[in-house]
Amino acid sequence: MMANQSLHKHLLKVHIAGGLTCALIAGGAIYFAGNEISKRRGIYLNARHELASTKSLLNDSNMKRSALASRVRTLEMQAVDQIELISVRQLNARTSEIVKLAESVGIRIDSLQPEERVTDKLVPVQPMRFIGSSDADKVILFLGLMSDHMPDIHIQTVDLQSDSMESTSVEIELLMYWFIDPADAE
């Protein structure tokens, strides 16, 4: 019996050592698995947070884009009836158009001279002084045609003088303001 008891003690020691080894292996596996799961969970939570931040930025960007697109549509609708401004580099062509228009209604042109450009305003202005002669009805016709064909030119002053009450002929002096494209103002 003593040998049997000694064998049981020995087997008990082996089983205890084996059980402790299994518990140590199981504890290590649980620790390392838990550590790996914790790392993966951290990565997952970090990715979720980054995704939420990116979605928020995307939503903000989409709202801003939508607001800007709406503003562009509003400005485009407002600009539909606006006057297209021409470059000041087209000065010779513009004065030629004015001369042709005046001559087409029978106005004699003595002078059409550009004056010093005004560039300190929101829209730059190229003043032009027009001097000529005709009868008053032709001047009124010319002013109407100017308004129709050249809406970017504003008649600032009109000075009509006649030599006598009986004469229909008048001397004309006009100060015209040609509103030029701000992008091309020198």
C-alpha positions in Angstrom: 0.0 0.0 0.0 2.8 2.3 0.6 4.0 1.9 -2.9 0.5 2.6 -4.1 0.4 5.7 -1.9 3.7 6.8 -3.2 2.5 6.3 -6.8 -0.6 8.3 -6.0 1.5 11.1 -4.6 3.7 11.0 -7.6 0.8 10.9 -10.0 -0.9 13.7 -7.9 2.3 15.8 -8.3 2.3 15.1 -12.1 -1.4 15.9 -12.3 -0.9 19.1 -10.3 2.1 20.1 -12.4 0.2 19.3 -15.6 -2.9 21.1 -14.3 -0.8 24.2 -13.4 0.9 24.0 -16.8 -2.5 23.8 -18.5 -3.8 26.7 -16.4 -0.7 28.7 -17.2 -1.1 28.0 -20.9 -4.8 28.8 -20.7 -4.2 32.0 -18.7 -1.5 33.0 -21.2 -3.8 32.3 -24.1 -6.6 34.3 -22.5 -4.2 37.1 -21.7 -2.7 37.3 -25.2 -6.1 36.8 -26.9 -7.7 39.4 -24.7 -4.8 41.8 -25.4 -5.2 41.1 -29.2 -8.9 41.6 -29.0 -8.4 44.8 -27.0 -6.0 46.1 -29.7 -8.4 45.1 -32.5 -11.2 46.8 -30.6 -9.1 50.0 -30.3 -8.3 49.9 -34.0 -12.0 49.4 -34.7 -13.2 52.2 -32.4 -10.5 54.5 -33.9 -11.6 53.6 -37.4 -15.3 54.3 -36.5 -14.3 57.7 -35.0 -12.3 58.6 -38.1 -15.2 57.4 -40.4 -17.7 59.6 -38.3 -15.3 62.6 -38.6 -14.9 62.1 -42.3 -18.7 61.7 -42.8 -19.1 65.0 -40.8 -16.6 66.8 -43.0 -18.2 65.4 -46.1 -21.6 66.5 -45.0 -20.2 70.0 -44.2 -18.5 70.1 -47.6 -21.7 69.0 -49.3 -23.8 71.7 -47.5 -21.2 74.3 -48.4 -21.1 73.1 -52.0 -24.9 73.2 -52.1 -25.0 76.7 -50.7 -22.4 77.9 -53.2 -24.2 76.2 -56.1 -27.4 78.0 -54.9 -25.6 81.3 -54.7 -24.1 80.8 -58.2 -27.6 80.1 -59.6 -29.0 83.2 -57.9 -26.1 85.4 -59.3 -26.5 83.9 -62.7 -30.3 84.7 -62.6 -29.5 88.2 -61.5 -26.9 88.6 -64.3 -29.1 87.4 -67.1 -30.4 90.9 -67.7 -27.2 92.6 -66.9 -25.1 94.5 -69.5 -22.0 92.7 -70.8 -19.1 95.1 -70.3 -16.5 95.3 -73.1 -12.7 95.7 -72.6 -11.2 99.2 -72.8 -8.9 97.7 -75.4 -11.9 97.9 -77.8 -11.9 101.8 -77.5 -11.2 102.3 -81.3 -13.9 99.9 -82.3 -16.3 101.4 -79.8 -15.8 105.0 -81.0 -16.1 103.7 -84.6 -19.6 102.2 -83.7 -20.7 105.5 -82.1 -19.6 107.4 -85.3 -21.4 105.0 -87.6 -24.5 105.2 -85.5 -24.4 109.1 -85.4 -23.8 109.3 -89.2 -26.6 106.8 -89.8 -29.2 109.3 -88.5 -27.6 112.3 -90.2 -25.5 113.9 -87.4 -22.3 115.7 -88.5 -19.5 114.7 -86.1 -16.9 117.3 -85.3 -15.1 115.4 -82.6 -15.3 112.3 -80.4 -12.5 112.2 -77.9 -11.8 109.9 -74.9 -11.1 111.7 -71.7 -9.2 110.6 -68.6 -10.4 107.2 -67.5 -12.0 106.9 -64.0 -10.7 103.7 -62.4 -11.3 104.3 -58.7 -14.9 103.1 -58.9 -16.4 99.6 -58.7 -16.9 99.7 -62.5 -14.2 101.7 -64.4 -15.5 104.4 -66.7 -14.1 105.7 -69.9 -15.5 109.2 -70.5 -15.9 110.3 -74.1 -16.8 113.8 -75.3 -18.9 113.9 -78.5 -19.3 117.2 -80.4 -21.3 117.6 -83.6 -24.3 119.2 -85.2 -27.7 118.2 -86.6 -31.3 119.0 -86.0 -32.9 118.3 -82.6 -35.1 115.4 -83.9 -32.0 113.5 -85.2 -30.3 114.0 -81.8 -33.3 112.5 -80.0 -33.3 109.6 -82.5 -29.5 109.1 -82.0 -29.9 109.1 -78.2 -32.6 106.4 -78.4 -30.4 104.3 -80.7 -27.5 104.7 -78.3 -29.6 103.4 -75.5 -30.8 100.4 -77.5 -27.5 99.4 -79.2 -25.0 100.4 -76.5 -26.5 100.0 -73.1 -23.0 100.1 -71.5 -22.8 103.8 -72.5 -24.5 106.3 -70.2 -25.1 109.8 -71.5 -23.9 111.9 -68.6 -24.6 115.4 -70.0 -26.4 116.7 -73.1 -25.8 120.3 -74.2 -27.8 121.5 -77.2 -27.3 125.1 -78.5 -29.0 126.8 -81.4 -28.0 130.0 -83.2 -31.5 131.2 -83.5 -35.1 130.3 -82.5 -36.0 129.8 -86.2 -33.2 127.3 -86.9 -33.8 123.6 -86.3 -30.0 123.0 -86.4 -28.3 122.6 -83.1 -24.8 122.2 -81.9 -24.4 119.0 -79.8 -22.1 118.3 -77.0 -22.5 115.0 -75.1 -20.4 113.6 -72.3 -20.7 109.8 -72.5 -19.7 107.4 -69.8 -18.6 104.1 -71.2 -18.6 101.5 -68.4 -15.7 99.1 -69.2 -14.9 95.6 -68.1 -13.2 95.8 -64.7 -11.0 92.8 -65.5 -9.4 94.7 -68.3 -9.1 98.2 -66.8 -5.5 99.4 -66.9 
